[in-house]
Amino acid sequence: MERNNKWLVLANPKFCRHTDCLHKEKFVSWVQKSYPFEIGDIVYLYINGAVHFKTFVEVAVPHREDSDYWIGKAPEHPTFRLRLVKESDGNGLTAEDLARFGFKGGQSLRHYIHHNTKLLEYIESIFE
């Protein structure tokens, strides 16, 4: 049974060109070891101070599929493929906007937001 949990994670452009990868490939790879995602989970990507992408966990793979978009050598390990669902320009989804709903910042961001219904409903309303 799929959980379909919702996550908010930091995609750091200092390490990987996630936006370029999502635009061209329509997915990004995400390390399995540090993130307890499951197939079907929704993952929102927070990049450069705002939420810009809604993705879903499509499949677990034994390798990284987005190595060409890394700045420097890409780490090799099992990853999840996060498939692009929708993109936002970030308007209304900055840290300041999200703080009204309990968001506490995004430096080492890995938030399970399924239980914060106000924050989740707000983010989802922007992506409708």
Backbone hydrogen bonds, N-H to C=O, Kabsch-Sander energy under -0.5 kcal/mol:
donor,donor_aa,acceptor,acceptor_aa,energy
7,W,42,I,-2.2
8,L,111,H,-2.6
9,V,44,Y,-2.6
10,L,109,L,-1.7
11,A,46,Y,-2.5
12,N,10,L,-0.7
15,F,12,N,-1.8
16,C,12,N,-1.6
17,R,69,Y,-3.0
18,H,16,C,-1.6
21,C,17,R,-2.2
22,L,18,H,-2.9
23,H,19,T,-2.3
24,K,20,D,-2.4
25,E,21,C,-3.1
26,K,21,C,-1.0
26,K,22,L,-0.7
27,F,21,C,-0.6
28,V,82,L,-1.5
30,W,80,F,-2.3
32,Q,78,P,-2.2
35,Y,32,Q,-0.9
37,F,35,Y,-1.1
40,G,57,V,-2.8
41,D,38,E,-2.4
42,I,5,N,-2.9
43,V,55,T,-2.4
44,Y,7,W,-3.1
45,L,53,F,-2.4
46,Y,9,V,-3.3
46,Y,44,Y,-0.6
47,I,45,L,-0.7
47,I,50,A,-2.7
50,A,47,I,-1.0
51,V,93,L,-1.8
52,H,45,L,-2.6
52,H,50,A,-0.6
53,F,45,L,-1.2
54,K,86,K,-2.8
55,T,43,V,-2.3
56,F,83,R,-1.8
57,V,41,D,-2.7
58,E,56,F,-0.9
58,E,81,R,-2.9
59,V,81,R,-0.8
61,V,79,T,-3.2
69,Y,66,D,-2.1
70,W,67,S,-1.6
71,I,15,F,-2.6
72,G,70,W,-0.8
77,H,75,P,-0.6
79,T,61,V,-2.2
80,F,30,W,-3.3
81,R,59,V,-3.0
82,L,28,V,-3.2
82,L,80,F,-0.7
83,R,56,F,-2.6
83,R,81,R,-0.8
84,L,26,K,-2.5
85,V,54,K,-3.1
86,K,54,K,-1.7
88,S,52,H,-3.0
93,L,90,G,-2.4
95,A,49,G,-1.1
98,L,94,T,-2.7
99,A,95,A,-1.9
100,R,96,E,-0.7
100,R,97,D,-0.8
101,F,98,L,-2.0
102,G,99,A,-1.7
103,F,98,L,-1.8
109,L,106,G,-0.7
111,H,8,L,-3.1
113,I,6,K,-1.7
113,I,111,H,-0.9
114,H,6,K,-0.9
116,N,113,I,-0.8
117,T,115,H,-1.5
120,L,116,N,-2.7
121,E,117,T,-2.8
122,Y,118,K,-2.0
123,I,119,L,-2.7
124,E,120,L,-2.9
125,S,121,E,-2.0
126,I,122,Y,-1.4
126,I,123,I,-0.5
127,F,123,I,-1.4
128,E,124,E,-0.5
128,E,125,S,-0.6
